[in-house]
Amino acid sequence: MSKQLYSNLEMKQLEANPNVIRVSDRSITYHPHFKKVAIREYQNGKFPTQIFEEHGFDLSVVGKKQPKRCLKRWRETFEKHGDLGLEGERRGKGSKGRPSSKELSAEEKLEKAEARIKYLEAENGLPKKARRTREAGVEETKIAPAEVYQRIEQTIRKYSMKNMVSYLCTFAGVSRSGYYAWIHKEFERQVRDEKDEKDIEMIRSIFTQNQEKVGALQIKMILENDYGVIMNHKKVRRLMRKFGLRAKIRQAKPYKKMMKATQEHRRCENHLKRKFKQEEPGKVFLTDITYTYYGRGQKAYLSCVKDSTTNEIVAHHVSTSLGMDIVYRTLEKLEEAVRYFHPEAMIHSDQGFHYTHPHFQYRVKKAGLLQSMSRRGNCWDNAPMESFFGHLKDMVDHKACESFNQLKEEVNNYISKYNNERYQWKLNKMTPVQYRGHLLAA
């Protein structure tokens, strides 16, 4: 192994030589055929440096002493093992090392036993950052090497066991060189930790402002759009994991608990067929009704219309009654907001009794919209609308609202914020209103 370190450029230059199998930053593995040719040419009177230069090696890269050392080693291997010895790498395989003939004294045995006990105590005292692996059907827990190095360093520093590095590394199953490399990078870790401390403050601020209900992708988009800070979402995830910031993720509702449509005699065909993303806004509208509680267990209902292409909530209505007026008023607000519908515009819903009602279907047809309905009992046919209701119930603290007017105000504020401020990853990191403008401009 060479004492010098090869740069990436030098490694690429060496790998381009056909006489080289592979290169690392410290060593070169030569092709067996080149070793045999080099030995024959050396026996014919050529110098080692001359042989290497004629076979395309730059001595300023490999080192001027490297050819002589290689030829000496190859000749010794050839004399002992012949051509077969040159076929494989034999460094470190020729001998079993020099076994220690010295017998440990009772004091040395006691010292090693104490070091082992102290290490195990340090192991129990540190939080474990284990990762699980599954091999051949067996689940195994592995500890990260950095944590092992931390335990060894803590034990040695606390109990002044400087002469126990090799023993503790062997006992813990890690390399001694890896331990020292970890020690030498202490300054780099400190610099990284200081930078992480600064970055997490901004992330924590966004996380807290959004009631701990935003994940890494949302935080990345808010940083980029509102603060002008470009940060990879993988780094955001790493920092959130490192500092214990976990978003409150809503759980998916079991299929059996989803509301099933019952009216079949006046249902419409499923014209949409889950083609939610159209090329232009205002072509497909999704609508549905959800309920929420406020005050002392009082119930309120929210009817919404969503543009499936831009995810924008175009119209909504909050009511204390589940009568037909809730969908009539929502449809009126939709007509006020859009004014001129797309020639192929449709409105899609489930098979709830509001949407199968003959008068509602008449008003939809009068507005110039094609009516489409999900298949019976299939919530996925209107999934974007269900998803929005889930997010709304997560973000709006409806149970803290003491009156209907307060709940209505909270819902109105959230929908306004959702349309104008909530960046969405699948909308090219834009808000629904921005994305609508982007499509219209295109």
Sequence and secondary structure as in RCSB ss.txt:
>XXXX:A:sequence
MSKQLYSNLEMKQLEANPNVIRVSDRSITYHPHFKKVAIREYQNGKFPTQIFEEHGFDLSVVGKKQPKRCLKRWR
ETFEKHGDLGLEGERRGKGSKGRPSSKELSAEEKLEKAEARIKYLEAENGLPKKARRTREAGVEETKIAPAEVYQ
RIEQTIRKYSMKNMVSYLCTFAGVSRSGYYAWIHKEFERQVRDEKDEKDIEMIRSIFTQNQEKVGALQIKMILEN
DYGVIMNHKKVRRLMRKFGLRAKIRQAKPYKKMMKATQEHRRCENHLKRKFKQEEPGKVFLTDITYTYYGRGQKA
YLSCVKDSTTNEIVAHHVSTSLGMDIVYRTLEKLEEAVRYFHPEAMIHSDQGFHYTHPHFQYRVKKAGLLQSMSR
RGNCWDNAPMESFFGHLKDMVDHKACESFNQLKEEVNNYISKYNNERYQWKLNKMTPVQYRGHLLAA
>XXXX:A:secstr
  SS   HHHHHHHHTSTTEEEE SS EEE HHHHHHHHHHHHTT  HHHHHHHTT  HHHH SSHHHHHHHHHH
HHHHHHHHHHHHS  TTTS           HHHHHHHHHHHHHHHHHHHHS   EEEEEETTEEEEEE HHHHHH
HHHHHHHHHT GGGHHHHHHHHT  HHHHHHHHHTHHHHHHHHHHHHHHHHHHHHHHHHTTT   HHHHHHHHHH
HS     HHHHHHHHHHTT          GGGS      TT     STT    SSTTSEEEEEEEEEEETTTEEE
EEEEEEETTT  EEEEEEES  STHHHHHHHHHHHHHHSS  TT EEEE S HHHH HHHHHHHHHTT EEEE  
TT GGGGHHHHHHHHHHHHHS GGG  SHHHHHHHHHHHHHHHHHT  BGGGTTB HHHHHHHHHH 
